[in-house]
Amino acid sequence: MTTIVEEFESRAARTPDADAVVADADRLTYSDLMRLSDRLASALHEGGVVRGDRVIVMMPRSALVPVALLAVLKVGAVYVPLDTREPMARIAYLADDTGAKAAICDVASRGLVEELGLTAFHPTDAGTAAKAHWSIEAHADDLAYLMYTSGSTGRPKGVMIEHRNVVNLVTRPTYCDFNESDRVLQLAPIAFDAATFEIWGPLLNGGCLVMAPPEQVLPDHMGDLLRRFAVTKLWLTAALLHSQVDVDVDALRGVGTVLAGGDVLSVHHVQKLRAAAPESVLVNGYGPTETTTFACCHRIGPDETFTDSIPIGRPIQNVRVRVVGEDGRDAALGAPGELWIGGRGVGRGYWRREDLTAEKFVTDSQGLVYRSGDLVRHRPDGLLEYLGRIDGQMKLHGHRIEPGEVEHAIMQHPHVRQAAVARRTNHLGDDKLVAWIVLDRPGGIDRKSVRRQLTASLPNYMVPAAFVVIDQLPLTPNGKVDRRALTVPDWRERAIYV
């Protein structure tokens, strides 16, 4: 296996004058990107950054983001992408946890970086040996980045991903076809692992990386952006895809491949998208950060039919999976079990969390595997079906409840567009199951009709006690439903009960 830098340099040597990055009016060819990253690598080296150091990258989306990432890798260091929109206390904790001494940032974030006691670099910085070509000896199993995810204890954990993991993700992938004419939109925050696919997918395959504006791209503006830059590949979280389909599904026409993931895809929205853009390839992608963006993918067939859910498909290239039952043995065909993921996508573990690494990254007869905590089953056709989280279950009055199952049932109502459920404590101190719903039409809804539908398919303890109609589901910066931000019901309002 090669490194990210070696793969990029090979592409740059073949097509030095081809567009590598475009962002609004900015344009960088492969030779430009090579030169600028060499200059910054020189500055980092002269500033004391050495192989294995962690370097924080805090920047809004721009053409300079890939310059920063490449420069870090060229000196053999490890990039740590952080979101400047995070609370200061969280950024300070993460910076301290990494042990970083330096950060690459834009002008607006320089004060924050210096306040954290880090040496600040700007992506346009250059060392005195800026013209020298940087090529530090590196290995495929060197760390490429640390990416932080939420921890069940409230303490964020840094996932360690190696060069070989990223190279495997985007080299000769089975889930989509990359070529030099591709133009891939970079929309996800760089601290979200979808950015790994968006950035390195085009750059390690000779394509063009299209940087979205730094501000949020609203669904009614997406079409203009995609058409303006002739985007051929697009990744969206399930929640963002659903919103885009609801607001302006025609925006996605002309995009060769639309990939979605991060949550359960709605059958209704998939069918609506296929009808509006039959020429597009739609891929349902699944994968934890710990296994480098995608572990399983399913290319949805143009005439494929669905019943209750969209499968997550089969393992991507050089990845293997197991469905393991509670007894520790491989589950029978059709039986639920925890998804264990092995192969070249599995990262090294959690940064400075040996206990958690030992718990989640284990060894079986074929090597290292990651215990995902996701409940899946193999369908008769061999495709994997996602069933929910093993550790994400809610327990209410002694009953286990999977939120996804309830939400799916609610969305079968003809006037419900989106739904989310969670447990809330009412004014009497009792725990209740609450549903927040987004309607496909203005006005209210007959909650009794929803209850009748739910009682026909769910046990009573899974039927929400209260229904709250809202305009839209709150999303995290990564585009997932933010369950913590769901409004607290007015328990004294009788209209919420059914």
C-alpha positions as CSV (number, residue, x, y, z in Angstrom):
1,M,0.0,0.0,0.0
2,T,1.1,3.6,-0.7
3,T,0.5,6.8,1.3
4,I,-1.9,9.6,0.5
5,V,1.0,11.9,-0.5
6,E,2.5,9.3,-2.9
7,E,-0.9,8.8,-4.5
8,F,-1.5,12.5,-4.9
9,E,2.0,13.1,-6.3
10,S,1.5,10.4,-8.8
11,R,-1.6,12.1,-10.1
12,A,-0.1,15.5,-10.1
13,A,2.8,14.2,-12.2
14,R,0.4,12.8,-14.8
15,T,-1.9,15.9,-15.1
16,P,-0.1,18.9,-13.6
17,D,-2.2,21.5,-15.5
18,A,-5.6,19.9,-14.7
19,D,-7.9,21.5,-12.2
20,A,-7.4,20.1,-8.7
21,V,-9.5,22.5,-6.6
22,V,-12.1,25.1,-7.5
23,A,-13.9,27.3,-5.0
24,D,-16.0,30.3,-6.1
25,A,-13.6,32.3,-8.2
26,D,-10.5,30.4,-7.0
27,R,-8.8,27.7,-9.0
28,L,-5.8,25.5,-8.3
29,T,-4.2,23.1,-10.7
30,Y,-2.5,20.0,-9.5
31,S,0.9,21.8,-9.9
32,D,-0.5,24.7,-7.9
33,L,-1.6,22.5,-5.1
34,M,1.7,20.7,-5.1
35,R,3.7,24.0,-5.0
36,L,1.5,25.6,-2.3
37,S,1.6,22.5,-0.1
38,D,5.3,22.3,-0.5
39,R,5.7,25.9,0.7
40,L,3.5,25.3,3.7
41,A,5.3,22.0,4.5
42,S,8.6,24.0,4.6
43,A,7.1,26.5,7.0
44,L,5.8,23.8,9.3
45,H,9.2,22.0,9.3
46,E,11.0,25.2,10.1
47,G,8.4,25.9,12.8
48,G,9.3,22.7,14.6
49,V,6.7,20.3,13.3
50,V,8.2,16.8,12.9
51,R,7.0,13.3,11.9
52,G,4.2,12.0,14.1
53,D,3.2,15.5,15.5
54,R,-0.4,16.4,15.6
55,V,-1.4,19.6,13.8
56,I,-4.8,21.1,14.2
57,V,-6.6,22.4,11.1
58,M,-9.3,24.9,11.8
59,M,-10.5,26.6,8.7
60,P,-13.8,27.3,6.9
61,R,-14.3,25.7,3.5
62,S,-12.0,27.2,0.9
63,A,-9.5,26.2,-1.8
64,L,-6.8,26.4,0.9
65,V,-8.1,23.5,3.0
66,P,-6.5,20.7,0.8
67,V,-3.3,22.8,0.8
68,A,-3.2,22.6,4.6
69,L,-4.0,18.9,4.8
70,L,-1.4,17.9,2.2
71,A,1.3,20.1,3.9
72,V,0.7,18.3,7.2
73,L,1.0,14.9,5.6
74,K,4.1,16.0,3.6
75,V,6.1,16.5,6.8
76,G,4.9,13.2,8.2
77,A,2.6,14.8,10.7
78,V,-1.1,14.0,11.6
79,Y,-3.9,16.4,10.8
80,V,-6.7,17.0,13.4
81,P,-9.7,18.8,11.8
82,L,-11.7,20.8,14.2
83,D,-14.8,22.9,13.7
84,T,-14.5,26.5,14.7
85,R,-18.2,26.6,15.5
86,E,-17.7,24.3,18.5
87,P,-17.8,25.9,21.9
88,M,-14.4,27.2,23.1
89,A,-14.3,24.8,26.0
90,R,-14.6,21.8,23.7
91,I,-12.0,23.1,21.3
92,A,-9.6,23.7,24.2
93,Y,-10.2,20.1,25.5
94,L,-9.6,18.6,22.1
95,A,-6.5,20.6,21.5
96,D,-5.1,19.6,24.8
97,D,-6.0,15.9,24.3
98,T,-4.1,15.8,21.0
99,G,-1.0,17.2,22.5
100,A,-0.7,19.4,19.4
101,K,1.8,22.3,19.4
102,A,0.7,23.9,16.1
103,A,-2.4,24.7,14.1
104,I,-3.2,25.8,10.6
105,C,-6.0,28.4,10.6
106,D,-7.5,31.3,8.8
107,V,-7.0,34.9,9.9
108,A,-10.2,34.9,11.9
109,S,-9.2,32.0,14.0
110,R,-5.6,33.1,14.7
111,G,-6.5,34.7,18.0
112,L,-8.3,31.6,19.2
113,V,-5.3,29.4,18.2
114,E,-2.8,31.6,20.0
115,E,-5.1,31.7,23.1
116,L,-4.8,27.9,23.2
117,G,-1.0,28.2,23.3
118,L,-0.5,26.8,19.8
119,T,1.8,28.1,17.1
120,A,-0.4,29.5,14.3
121,F,0.2,28.9,10.6
122,H,-1.7,30.3,7.7
123,P,-2.1,28.1,4.6
124,T,-0.2,30.6,2.5
125,D,2.9,30.6,4.8
126,A,6.2,29.6,3.2
127,G,9.5,28.6,4.7
128,T,12.9,29.7,3.5
129,A,13.3,26.4,1.6
130,A,9.9,26.8,0.0
131,K,11.0,25.8,-3.4
132,A,12.3,22.4,-2.2
133,H,10.0,19.5,-3.0
134,W,8.9,17.9,0.2
135,S,8.9,14.1,0.4
136,I,9.4,12.9,4.0
137,E,9.8,9.2,4.2
138,A,6.4,7.8,5.3
139,H,4.7,4.5,5.5
140,A,1.2,3.3,4.7
141,D,0.6,2.5,8.3
142,D,1.6,5.9,9.6
143,L,-1.3,8.0,11.0
144,A,-2.9,10.4,8.6
145,Y,-5.5,12.0,10.8
146,L,-7.3,12.0,14.2
147,M,-11.0,12.7,14.0
148,Y,-13.1,13.2,17.1
149,T,-16.5,11.7,17.7
150,S,-18.9,11.9,20.6
151,G,-18.3,9.6,23.5
152,S,-21.0,7.8,25.5
153,T,-19.5,9.2,28.6
154,G,-19.5,12.8,27.2
155,R,-15.7,12.7,26.7
156,P,-14.9,13.0,23.0
157,K,-12.7,10.2,21.5
158,G,-10.2,10.6,18.7
159,V,-10.3,8.0,16.0
160,M,-6.8,7.2,14.6
161,I,-6.9,6.7,10.8
162,E,-3.8,5.6,8.8
163,H,-2.8,6.4,5.3
164,R,-3.6,2.9,4.1
165,N,-7.2,3.3,5.3
166,V,-7.8,6.4,3.2
167,V,-6.0,5.0,0.2
168,N,-8.2,1.9,0.3
169,L,-11.3,4.0,0.6
170,V,-10.9,5.8,-2.7
171,T,-8.7,3.5,-4.8
172,R,-10.6,1.4,-7.3
173,P,-13.8,1.5,-5.1
174,T,-16.6,-0.9,-5.7
175,Y,-19.3,1.5,-4.6
176,C,-18.7,4.1,-7.3
177,D,-16.5,4.8,-10.3
178,F,-13.9,7.6,-10.1
179,N,-12.2,9.1,-13.1
180,E,-10.3,12.2,-14.1
181,S,-13.5,14.0,-15.3
182,D,-15.1,13.8,-11.9
183,R,-16.0,16.9,-10.0
184,V,-16.9,16.1,-6.4
185,L,-18.6,18.6,-4.1
186,Q,-16.9,19.1,-0.6
187,L,-19.9,20.0,1.6
188,A,-19.3,18.2,4.9
189,P,-17.5,20.0,7.7
190,I,-13.8,18.9,7.6
191,A,-14.2,17.5,11.1
192,F,-16.8,15.0,9.8
193,D,-15.5,11.8,8.2
194,A,-17.5,12.3,5.0
195,A,-15.0,14.9,4.1
196,T,-12.4,12.1,3.8
197,F,-14.3,10.7,0.8
198,E,-15.1,14.2,-0.6
199,I,-11.5,15.5,-0.5
200,W,-9.3,12.5,-1.2
201,G,-11.7,10.8,-3.6
202,P,-11.1,13.3,-6.4
203,L,-7.5,14.3,-5.5
204,L,-6.2,10.7,-5.6
205,N,-8.0,9.9,-8.8
206,G,-7.1,12.9,-10.9
207,G,-10.5,14.6,-10.5
208,C,-11.5,18.1,-9.4
209,L,-12.5,19.0,-5.8
210,V,-15.3,21.5,-5.7
211,M,-15.4,23.4,-2.4
212,A,-18.8,24.6,-1.4
213,P,-19.2,28.1,0.1
214,P,-18.2,28.3,3.8
215,E,-21.7,29.1,4.9
216,Q,-24.5,26.5,5.0
217,V,-25.9,25.6,1.5
218,L,-29.7,25.7,1.7
219,P,-31.7,23.2,-0.3
220,D,-33.2,26.0,-2.6
221,H,-29.6,27.1,-3.5
222,M,-28.2,23.6,-4.0
223,G,-29.3,23.4,-7.6
224,D,-27.5,26.5,-8.7
225,L,-24.3,25.3,-7.0
226,L,-24.3,21.9,-8.6
227,R,-25.0,23.2,-12.0
228,R,-22.5,26.0,-11.8
229,F,-19.6,23.7,-11.1
230,A,-21.0,20.7,-13.1
231,V,-20.7,18.4,-10.0
232,T,-20.7,14.7,-10.9
233,K,-20.6,13.2,-7.4
234,L,-22.3,14.4,-4.3
235,W,-22.5,13.1,-0.7
236,L,-25.3,14.1,1.7
237,T,-26.4,12.9,5.0
238,A,-29.7,11.1,5.0
239,A,-31.4,14.1,6.7
240,L,-29.9,16.6,4.2
241,L,-30.9,14.3,1.3
242,H,-34.5,14.1,2.6
243,S,-34.7,17.9,2.9
244,Q,-33.2,18.4,-0.6
245,V,-35.7,16.0,-2.1
246,D,-38.6,17.7,-0.3
247,V,-37.6,21.3,-1.2
248,D,-36.1,20.9,-4.7
249,V,-35.5,17.4,-6.0
250,D,-34.8,18.7,-9.5
251,A,-31.5,20.1,-8.2
252,L,-30.1,16.6,-8.1
253,R,-30.7,16.0,-11.8
254,G,-27.5,15.8,-13.7
255,V,-25.4,14.6,-10.8
256,G,-24.0,11.3,-11.9
257,T,-23.7,9.7,-8.4
258,V,-25.6,10.7,-5.3
259,L,-24.3,9.1,-2.1
260,A,-26.1,9.3,1.2
261,G,-25.6,7.9,4.7
262,G,-25.1,8.7,8.3
263,D,-28.7,7.7,9.1
264,V,-31.5,5.6,7.8
265,L,-32.7,6.5,4.3
266,S,-36.4,7.0,3.7
267,V,-37.9,4.7,1.1
268,H,-40.3,7.5,0.1
269,H,-37.5,10.0,-0.5
270,V,-35.4,7.4,-2.5
271,Q,-38.4,6.6,-4.7
272,K,-39.1,10.3,-5.3
273,L,-35.4,10.9,-6.2
274,R,-35.3,8.0,-8.6
275,A,-38.4,9.3,-10.3
276,A,-37.0,12.8,-10.7
277,A,-33.4,11.8,-11.6
278,P,-33.5,8.3,-13.2
279,E,-30.1,8.8,-14.8
280,S,-28.4,9.3,-11.4
281,V,-26.8,6.4,-9.5
282,L,-28.0,6.5,-5.9
283,V,-25.8,4.8,-3.3
284,N,-26.7,4.1,0.3
285,G,-23.4,4.3,2.2
286,Y,-22.8,3.0,5.7
287,G,-19.7,3.2,7.8
288,P,-18.5,4.4,11.3
289,T,-15.7,6.9,11.5
290,E,-13.6,4.0,13.0
291,T,-13.7,2.2,9.6
292,T,-12.9,5.2,7.4
293,T,-16.2,6.6,6.1
294,F,-17.6,3.6,4.2
295,A,-17.6,0.0,5.2
296,C,-20.7,-1.2,3.3
297,C,-22.5,0.4,0.4
298,H,-25.6,-0.5,-1.7
299,R,-26.0,0.8,-5.2
300,I,-29.8,1.2,-5.6
301,G,-31.0,-0.4,-8.8
302,P,-33.2,1.6,-11.1
303,D,-36.0,-0.9,-10.8
304,E,-35.3,-2.1,-7.3
305,T,-38.3,-2.4,-5.1
306,F,-38.4,-1.9,-1.3
307,T,-40.7,-2.9,1.5
308,D,-39.6,-1.4,4.8
309,S,-36.1,-0.2,4.4
310,I,-33.1,0.5,2.1
311,P,-30.3,-2.1,2.7
312,I,-26.8,-1.0,3.5
313,G,-25.6,-3.6,1.0
314,R,-22.3,-5.4,1.0
315,P,-18.7,-4.6,2.2
316,I,-16.7,-2.3,0.0
317,Q,-13.4,-3.4,-1.5
318,N,-10.9,-5.1,0.9
319,V,-13.4,-4.9,3.8
320,R,-15.0,-7.9,5.5
321,V,-18.0,-8.1,7.9
322,R,-19.5,-10.5,10.4
323,V,-22.9,-10.5,12.0
324,V,-22.3,-11.7,15.5
325,G,-25.1,-12.9,17.8
326,E,-25.3,-12.5,21.6
327,D,-23.6,-15.8,22.0
328,G,-20.4,-14.6,20.2
329,R,-21.0,-16.8,17.2
330,D,-21.9,-15.8,13.7
331,A,-25.6,-15.2,13.5
332,A,-27.7,-17.4,11.2
333,L,-29.0,-16.0,7.9
334,G,-31.8,-13.5,8.7
335,A,-31.0,-13.4,12.4
336,P,-30.0,-10.1,14.0
337,G,-26.6,-9.5,15.4
338,E,-23.9,-6.9,15.9
339,L,-21.9,-5.9,12.9
340,W,-18.2,-6.5,13.2
341,I,-16.0,-4.9,10.5
342,G,-12.6,-6.0,9.4
343,G,-10.2,-5.4,6.6
344,R,-8.2,-2.4,5.3
345,G,-10.7,0.2,6.4
346,V,-10.3,-0.4,10.1
347,G,-8.4,2.3,11.9
348,R,-5.8,1.9,14.6
349,G,-8.1,2.6,17.6
350,Y,-8.8,5.6,19.8
351,W,-6.2,8.1,20.7
352,R,-5.0,7.7,24.3
353,R,-7.9,5.5,25.1
354,E,-6.4,2.0,25.5
355,D,-9.3,0.7,27.5
356,L,-11.9,1.7,24.9
357,T,-9.7,0.6,22.1
358,A,-9.4,-2.9,23.7
359,E,-13.2,-3.0,24.0
360,K,-14.2,-2.0,20.5
361,F,-11.2,-3.1,18.4
362,V,-10.7,-6.8,18.8
363,T,-9.0,-9.6,17.0
364,D,-10.7,-12.6,15.4
365,S,-9.2,-15.4,13.3
366,Q,-8.6,-13.1,10.3
367,G,-7.2,-10.1,12.1
368,L,-8.4,-6.8,13.6
369,V,-12.1,-6.1,13.6
370,Y,-14.2,-3.1,14.9
371,R,-17.3,-3.9,16.9
372,S,-19.7,-1.3,15.6
373,G,-22.5,-1.6,18.1
374,D,-24.9,-1.6,15.1
375,L,-27.6,-4.2,14.9
376,V,-27.9,-5.7,11.4
377,R,-29.1,-8.9,9.7
378,H,-28.3,-10.6,6.4
379,R,-31.2,-10.8,4.1
380,P,-31.8,-13.9,1.9
381,D,-30.2,-12.1,-1.0
382,G,-27.1,-11.5,1.0
383,L,-27.5,-7.8,1.5
384,L,-27.1,-6.3,4.9
385,E,-30.1,-4.6,6.5
386,Y,-29.6,-2.1,9.3
387,L,-31.9,-2.6,12.3
388,G,-30.7,0.0,14.8
389,R,-28.2,0.6,17.5
390,I,-27.4,-2.0,20.2
391,D,-26.4,0.6,22.7
392,G,-28.8,3.3,21.3
393,Q,-31.9,1.5,22.6
394,M,-34.3,3.4,24.9
395,K,-35.7,1.6,27.8
396,L,-39.1,2.8,29.0
397,H,-41.0,1.2,31.8
398,G,-39.0,-1.9,31.4
399,H,-39.4,-2.1,27.6
400,R,-36.6,-1.7,25.1
401,I,-37.5,0.7,22.2
402,E,-35.6,1.3,19.0
403,P,-36.3,4.8,17.9
404,G,-35.8,4.0,14.2
405,E,-38.6,1.5,14.2
406,V,-41.1,3.9,15.7
407,E,-40.0,6.7,13.3
408,H,-40.3,4.5,10.3
409,A,-43.8,3.5,11.4
410,I,-44.8,7.2,11.9
411,M,-43.5,8.1,8.5
412,Q,-45.9,5.6,6.9
413,H,-48.7,8.2,7.5
414,P,-49.5,9.9,4.2
415,H,-49.1,13.4,5.7
416,V,-45.9,12.9,7.7
417,R,-42.7,13.9,5.9
418,Q,-40.2,13.4,8.7
419,A,-40.3,12.1,12.3
420,A,-38.0,11.8,15.3
421,V,-38.7,10.1,18.7
422,A,-37.0,10.4,22.0
423,R,-37.7,10.0,25.7
424,R,-38.7,13.0,27.8
425,T,-39.8,13.5,31.4
426,N,-43.1,15.3,31.8
427,H,-44.1,17.8,34.5
428,L,-45.1,15.0,36.8
429,G,-41.7,13.3,36.6
430,D,-42.9,10.4,34.4
431,D,-40.9,9.3,31.4
432,K,-42.8,9.4,28.2
433,L,-42.1,8.6,24.5
434,V,-42.5,11.7,22.4
435,A,-42.7,12.1,18.6
436,W,-41.8,15.2,16.7
437,I,-43.2,15.3,13.3
438,V,-42.8,17.4,10.1
439,L,-45.9,17.5,7.9
440,D,-46.0,17.6,4.1
441,R,-48.7,20.2,4.1
442,P,-49.6,23.3,6.2
443,G,-51.9,23.0,9.1
444,G,-52.4,20.3,11.7
445,I,-52.9,16.6,11.6
446,D,-55.4,14.2,13.1
447,R,-53.2,12.7,15.8
448,K,-55.8,9.9,16.4
449,S,-55.3,8.7,12.8
450,V,-51.6,8.5,13.5
451,R,-52.2,6.5,16.6
452,R,-54.6,4.2,14.9
453,Q,-51.9,3.5,12.3
454,L,-49.2,2.9,14.9
455,T,-51.3,0.6,17.0
456,A,-51.8,-1.5,14.0
457,S,-48.1,-2.2,13.6
458,L,-46.5,-1.5,17.0
459,P,-47.1,-2.7,20.6
460,N,-48.7,-0.1,22.8
461,Y,-45.5,0.7,24.7
462,M,-43.9,1.8,21.4
463,V,-46.7,4.3,20.5
464,P,-45.7,7.8,21.6
465,A,-47.7,9.4,24.3
466,A,-47.4,12.9,22.7
467,F,-47.0,14.3,19.2
468,V,-45.4,17.6,18.5
469,V,-45.7,19.2,15.1
470,I,-42.7,21.3,14.1
471,D,-41.5,23.0,10.9
472,Q,-38.3,21.1,10.6
473,L,-36.1,18.7,12.5
474,P,-33.0,20.3,14.1
475,L,-29.7,19.1,12.6
476,T,-26.2,18.9,13.9
477,P,-23.4,20.7,12.0
478,N,-22.8,17.3,10.4
479,G,-26.3,17.1,9.0
480,K,-27.7,14.5,11.4
481,V,-30.9,14.9,13.4
482,D,-30.0,16.6,16.7
483,R,-32.2,14.8,19.1
484,R,-31.0,16.8,22.0
485,A,-32.3,20.0,20.4
486,L,-35.8,18.7,19.9
487,T,-38.2,21.1,21.7
488,V,-39.6,20.2,25.1
489,P,-43.3,19.6,24.8
490,D,-45.8,21.8,26.7
491,W,-47.2,18.9,28.8
492,R,-50.2,20.9,29.8
493,E,-51.3,21.4,26.2
494,R,-54.0,18.7,25.6
495,A,-53.6,18.9,21.8
496,I,-50.3,17.0,21.9
497,Y,-51.9,13.8,23.4
498,V,-53.7,11.1,21.5
